[in-house]
């Protein structure tokens, strides 16, 4: 029986969490990779007794990794950041069928779009989205014809529930201090200004083939509710679980191992946990542009991700004010209206490389 497991992005927060769990439960990992954090990945290799590791910023390791994933793999995790990992998944799909593909990399899912979902389905692989919002819909019977609306939720980040804060005057430490989640800087910035919810709506649309005009988000402070489905027959389903990413991370393992879930606290059905509200706070510029963002084409969505990444760099280097991040993104998209037809992974990756080069050289 083949139980080979690979983790792409093992040195990040999710990768470290998953490795700790698999080690505690004697689940062997066959290979791990990172982009450039060689010191940490060598430590992980030693501590967890993992035979194969790859530092993908090095060309020789890229070539070795391409060859490694040609062999049969049962589970491959993508816990890294950035859309360029799409090239590894494209290669993986040429050689693997009936495998489990678990992805927490939103840039990769958006870049791959409907083409990625079609390729996974065509090769009889199982796709499990690991972001809590999309994972919460995994067991639901949803399609574009039986839903009126799907809402994902946001916790509100560091600012939403503090109405006295002037977003023109917040400092970086506040922006990077999320009340619920421990994330990297890019995700923390996106969570604070709700760009992450726009990206997650794009993801949801591709994963479940639901039109963007049927998708939106609500605020749920305790992050216990992750999604709400309003079906065409006017029944409503609320999908919730404790805000612990280990719940989503171990789901792929349950296909080959007997996994015991932790019991829920007896008081989880509280008013606070089940509280939701429609976001109406005009301090956040994302709401001014939300209708336009829901009409972006696939290539424009990819460009938004790339521009957003350049905005992070500008902000963190004090070249862009925090409350101008969203405006900067929208201005750049408006200035680049040329659409591109992205009908292959090759075309997608070429488009990403060209735009990455442009925005990296202009940061």
N, C-alpha and C positions, 0 to 999 in steps of 0.2 A: 504493500500500500504506500502510495506517494503522499507524504505529509510535508513536503518542502515548503518552508515559509520564508519570504523575503520582506525586509522592511526598508523602504526607500525613505530617507529622512530620519534615521534613528537617533540623531543627536539633538533633535528638537524636543520641545516639551512633551508632545504626544508620543514620540518615539521612546523617550526615556520612561514614560509612564507604562507603555506597553511592554518594554523589556523587563521592567521591574515585575510586572504581573506574570509574564511567561516564565521568568526565573523562579518566582515563588510557587508556581504550579507545575514546575518540571516540564514545560513545553519547549522543545528545542527550536531554535531559530537557525536557519541555514546560512543566511547572508544578511548583512546590513550595509547601508550606504549613507554617505553625507555629501554635501557639496565641497566644503573646505575645512571642516573642523576635525583635522586629523588627530590631534591630541585626544579629543573626547572619544572618537570612534575606536581608537586603539585601546583606550581604557575599557570601553564597552566590550570589545572583542575579548579582552583578557578576563574581565569580571564575569562575563556571561558565557565564556567558553564557546565563542562563535568562530567557526572556521574561516569564513569568507567575509571580507570587507572591501569596500570600494570608495575611494575619494574622487567624486565625479567631476571635480574641477581639473583633474589631470586627464589628458587625452588617453594615456595608456590604460587607466582604470575604466574610462568610458568604453573602450574597445573590449576590455575583459568583461565588463558588465553586460554589454550587448551579447557576447558569447554565452555568458552564464545563464541569461534568461531565455536562451533558445531551448534549454532543457526543461522538462516538465516541472511545473511549479503548481502547488495546490493553492496557496494564498500569497498574493502580493499586496502589500500595503504601500500607498503613497501618502506619506505624512509630511512631505516637504513643502516648499513654497515656490511658486512660479510656474508658468505655463510650459517651460521648455522640457519638463519631464514627459510631456506628451510623446516625444520621440522614443522614449524607452517603452512606453505602453504600446505604441504603434508596433514596435519590434516584437514585444511580448505577444501581441495578438496574432502574429504570423505563425507562432509556434505552439501556442497553448490554447486548448479547448477544455471546457468543463472545469475551469479554475475559478477562484474567487478573487475578484478585484475590489479592494477596499480603498476608497479615496477620501482624504480630508483636505485635499489641495483644491480650493475653489477655482484658482486661476486655470488649472489644468482642465477641470470640468467645463468651464465656460469656453475656453479656447477650443476644446474638442467639439463642443456643441452637440447638435443632433447626429452629426457624423460619428462621433465617438460612441454614443449610445447605440447606434445602428450596428457598428462594428462589434461591440461587445455582445449584442444579441445574436448577430450572425454567427459568431464563433462559439455560441452556447456557453459563454462564460457568465458567471453571476456577478452582478455589480451591487456593492453595498456602499451607499453614501454614509460617511462617518460624521459630518457636521450634524449637530443634535437636531436642528430643524428638519433637515431632509431625512435623517434616520427616523424621526418620529412618524414619518409618513410611510415608512417601508412596508408595514403590514396592512396598510389601508387599501381599500379597493377604490382607487381614483383613476379617472381618465378625463379627457377634455370634454366629454359629453355628459358626465354625471355630476360635475361640480359647478356650482355657481361662483364660489369664491374660496380661495385658500389663503389663510393668514399665517405667516410665520411670526414669531415674537422676538422682541428685543428687550433686554433688561433695562435699557435706558442709559447705560454707560455711566461715566462719572458726573454728568451734568444735568441730565433730563429732570431729575427729581429735586434739583437745587435751583429753583427758579430765580434766585437772586444773583446767580453768577452771570457776569457779563462775558460772553464768549470772545469779545474783542480783547479781553485782558487776561485770559487764562494762561498759566505757565505750563511748560512742557511736563513737569512732574505731575500736575493734575491730569493732563491729557493721557498720560501713560499709567494712570492708577485706576484700573477697572475695579468696581466693587465686588464682582462675582468671579471673573475669570483671570487666570494667570497666562498671559499670551505674549508673543513677540511684539516689538514696537509697531510694526506695520499694522497688525491686526488691532492693536490698542487704539491707534489713531483712527482706523476705519470704524471701530466700534463707538468711539466718542462722537463722531459726526454722522453716523448712520449710513455711511457709504457701504459698510459691510452688508447691510440689509438689502441694498439694491443689488449687490453682487450675488447674494444668496437667493434673491428672487430670480435672477438670470439662471442660476444653477438649477433651481427647482423646475423652471420651465423646461429645461433640456432633459433633466433626469426623468420627469414624469410626463413629458409631452403635454404640458398645460399652457395655454396662451397667456402672455404677460398681462393682458387686461383682466384676467381672473385671479391675479395674485396681488397681495398687499401685505403689510405688516402691522402689528399691534404692539403695545408696550405691556410687558408683564414683569414687574420688578424682580420677583423672586426667581425667575428663570426656571420655574417648575413646568409651566406650560410651554411647549415648543411649537405647536401648530394647532390651527383650528380649521376644520373642513365644513363648509356649508354646501351640502349636496343639493341637487336640483329638486329633490322631493321635500326640501326644507328641513330635513334632519341635520343635526349639527354634531360633529365629532370633535372632542377635545383630546389632544394627544400630549401626554405629559410623562415625565420621569425626573428623578433627582438630577440636578445639574452636575453630574460626574461623568466625564468623557470616557471613563473606563467601561461604562455600560455599552457605548457604541463600539469601542475598540475591541471588545472581546466577542462581539457578535460573529465575526468571520470565523473565529476559533471554534465556535459552537457547532460548526458544520463537520468538524472532524474530532472534536474532543467533548467530553461531558463537562459542561461548565455550570457551576453552581452560582446563582445570583444571590446578592446580599438581600436580606429582608428589608422592606421599607419601614421607615418609622411609622408608628401608629397614628401620628398626628399630621400626616401629609395633606389631608383634605381640609386645609384651613382657608379662611377668607383671603389671607395674604397670598398664599400659593396660587389660588384660583383667580386672583384679581387681574383684570386686563383693561386697557383703555386705548382709544384711538389717539395717535400722536398728533397734536395740534400746536405744538410749541413753535412759534415763528422765529425763535432765536436760531433755529437750525435751518441753514440755507437749502438743505437737501429737499425740503418740502416745496420750495419754490420751483424746483426743476423736476420733481418726481414724474409728472405726466410726460415730459419730454424724454426722460430716461427710460420710461416704459415703452418707447417707440424706437429705440436704437436697434440697428441691424446687428447681426452677429459680428461683423468686422468692427463696427463702432463700439460694441461691448468690449472687445479685445483691446481696442485702442484706449478705452476708458481705464481698463486695468493698468495698462502701461503708463498712461498719463498720471494716474493715481500714484503709482510707484515713484514716479519722478517728483510728484508733489510731496511725498513723504521725505525724500532726500532734501528737497528745497526747504521744507519746514524744519527738519532736524538740524540743518546747517544755518538756520536763522535767515534764510533768503526769501521765505514766504511766511506770512502771518497765518496763524491757525485758522482764523475765521474767514480766510480768503482761499482755503484749499478747494472747497467745492466750486467756487466761482472760477478759479484757475482751471479746473478740470473742464468745466462747461465751456469756457472760452476756447480752450484748445480743441475740443471736439467740434465746436462751431467753425473754427478756422480750418478744419481738415474734413471737409464734407465728401471727399472722394471715397465712394464705397468700393469694396473689393468682393469678388465672388470667391468664396473659400470652399471649394468642393473636394479637397483632398487634404490629408495631414501635411503633405509636402507644401501645399499652398499656405496652409495655416502657419506652419513653422517659418516659412520664408517671410510671411507678413509680420510675424512676431519679431523676427530678427531685424528686419528693416526698421520697424518702429522702435524697438529697444535701442538700436544704434542711434537713431535720431534723437530720442529723448534723453538718453544717457549722455550724449555729447552736448546737449543743450542745458543740462542741469548745472 
